[in-house]
Amino acid sequence: MKKNTPTLNRRGFLKVAGAAGIAATAPLFFIKGAYAEDQKFRNDPGKGKTVKLGFNVPQTGAYADEGADELRAFKLAVKHLNGEGDGGMMNTFKPSSLKGTGILGKKVEFVTGDTQTKSDAARGSAKRMIEKDGVLMVSGGSSSGVAIAVQGLCQEMGVMFMAGLTHSNDTTGKDKRRYGFRHFFNAKMSGAALGPVLEKEMGKERKAYHLTADYTWGWTQEESIKETTEGLGWKTTKTVKTPVGAGDFSQYITPILNSGADVLILNHYGKDMINSLTQAVQFGLRDKQVNGKTFEIIVPLYSRLMAQGAGKNMQGILGTTNWNWALKDEGSKAFVKSFGKEFGHPPSQAAHTCYVQTLLYANACEMAGSFYPPEVIKKMEGFKFDGMGNGATEYRAEDHQCFKDVLVVRGNDKPKSQFDLLEIVQEVPRSQVEYDAKIFGGDLGPYKV
Amino acid sequence: MTNFLKSNGVVMLIFATVVLTAPIWLAPIGASYPDLLQKFAIFGIFAIGFNILFGLTGYLSFGHATFLGVGSYTAVWAFKLLSMNVIPAILLGTAMSGVFALAIGYLSLQRSGIYFSILTLAFAQMSYSLAYSVLTPITNGETGLQLSQQDPRIIDGLFGVPVEAGLPSTHLFNISMSGLSGFYFCAVILIIAFYVSLKIFRSPFGLKLRAIKSNQTRMKYTGFNTRPYLLSSFVISGMYAGLAGSLMAVTDPLAGAERMQWTASGEVVLMTILGGAGTLVGPLLGATLIKYFENIFSALNLSELHKIFDGLPDTLENIVVAIINPFVGEGWHLMLGALFMIIVIFLPGGIMEGVSRAFKWIKRILGFDKKQPVVTSNVTPKGEEK
């Protein structure tokens, strides 16, 4: 470089650029202050004719099947809210303020995003929905890690989050948020529901070996199931954490054969569960006799989509589920009929919970007569309803967790159709799975952000 | 024109104007929302830093996401332990990744060419596994490291910052770091980072790095010990990555192990090659393009496509939509792959080669061509691996 441009100029320029940046920022700072005032809130639809909801589901990765089904349910819910189609559970839901004219007279639109089952990507796409598309509510999930990450973001941004499939205790436990709500059940409730059935079928003297997906859901499920089984008098031989999306689980399954355990508890979900269960069966675990007992496998969180993937290997295996399409109540029947007509197959539990969540959000807005989140949240807290497929249900105000009956199911030995894969062993009443909201700690945080 | 661009001041002025006005000129293509703008700036810094190593010395590192992750984790820990002000987080994040880069660089640079790449990849995979499962107490594994209400935040405590009801948010002396202000903050840092890179490109140090790329053996024979130059360029680019990583934590205080995965390392290589390795602004262009694809194209669905092509006659509209549909939404990787192939095959120098070819073409058309000798691109299409 022969000619050196004066350094001062450049520095001066940088200073100006910096100052410009800060100056451009200042107005935003004031807007932020104004935002808390009165009833101003992010993405207020105002006098617009439409409202937008954001559906953030895994479209790639280990939970993609669940994500695809969730998306179908969201689309169906939007259709029903707008008064199209046969209305599904809108006809059985009570007490309902829904009118079939959108939400508060505004037509419902939606945007979708791919969480890729990664916290970063999920927050990225949720931010896009909130900042660019202006959504009023984000829903979806299918991984607790993602749900917790997005729920935290929604609290910061002041946008409601209606969790989809997330089963970790932390979602409404230590990581609960004022703006987040979960209709799905959790690991604690799975454990409480499974306990008596396990005792009846497998006795009090068992040795359990856990394979656990290495993230918040796996951890809390392992903890809750362990608590239950140890309460029955079972021993826990070993707990092994496996990475999510591992694909090949043989290295984790071989050691089980000689561990002396006679029960394998698979804290896996989605494609991971299909793979680990298939491999466990291939390794001959279920044909083994250990300690004079037949070796058993338990899958605490079951879903029909997984049963479909695992095929015959699933037969006779016990687990719990939030909802099943074979339920005979009016709400379930209406939903299955309407979903089947639209997509040609019955809905999964993931689809069910997402559909219900969307309706519940719309209903709370109608009840509040506004989209202002603090008011909507207050209507949702402690809301009691029925006719959504799980019997009488309550959104507990203390932790935003729904309480309802839990299904204990078993892989069907003689399926009558390709969808008839789960046989309902018991409908465990709500009272048996209830627990004190304080046991997990955590803090909901403020109504206004 | 060319002489004009030789002045650092002019380059910086143009660059700063373009960057700071990004929210305005990106609006028509739907990319003007804070989160994406922040990503443009952050990954721009990442790619510019990577280019200092790959573009100048030709050493292809496949493990740069490690430093991105280290920067993020350090920054989140700084938020947890020290203060919600972003200054300590950024300084510590950059410094910590510098330390990692020094260690990994020292070991990896024992070899060159493909062996160097494999070594960096191995280190990156090791760090990823550490973050993902072994060091769970520090990194919180798959769930990702997050802030909590109970964090000590010593410095904030000393200054008597009141503890709010909700989670605290990051700030620069009370300027919020989310939203547009977050973007402007990242943009100012991007401008500074670009200026440093410009200085390196146009300094004797940069010249030596380029000499390493063109013929390291000859350089050694003339009496230069190339190792210290390589190591410092590795550390500098590692610190750029750390800076980018800590900015990611600044705009969104969460750090997950997937940031360190090999796909993230591969992404920055793609960005650099797509834009034009060894050029000043190329990597930034590549980063912007890839992030744009990832965020906008991946979100397009059938109904939105129909809206875009609404003006066409119905049958034509359906045909066009049917052709484009597999390439957007879930299939955006396909589009990116196709684009990458086209660029590597026809424009080995990346987008920047395309730009300079276009300039020459325009000059020729307009008759401004002063019969200059044809300037070949910095990047040789083949045999750049030594």
Interface residues (C-beta under 8 A of the other chain):
Chain A: M1 K3 T5 P6 N9 R10 F13 L14 A17 G18 A20 G21 I22 A24 T25 L28 F29 K32 Q59 T60 V111 T112 G113 D114 K118 S119 D120 A121 R123 G124 S125 K127 R128 E131 K132 G145 I148 A149 G152 L153 Q155 E156 M157 R178 D214 Y215 T216 K241 P243 V244 D443 G445 P446 V449
Chain B: S7 N8 G9 M12 L13 A16 L20 G30 Y33 P34 D35 L36 K39 Y132 S133 T136 G141 E142 T143 G144 Q146 Q149 E164 A165 G166 L167 S169 N174 I175 S176 S178 G179 L180 S181 Y184 F185 A187 V188 I191 I192 Y195 R202 D252 L254 G256 E258 R259 N295 S298 A299 N301 G329 E330
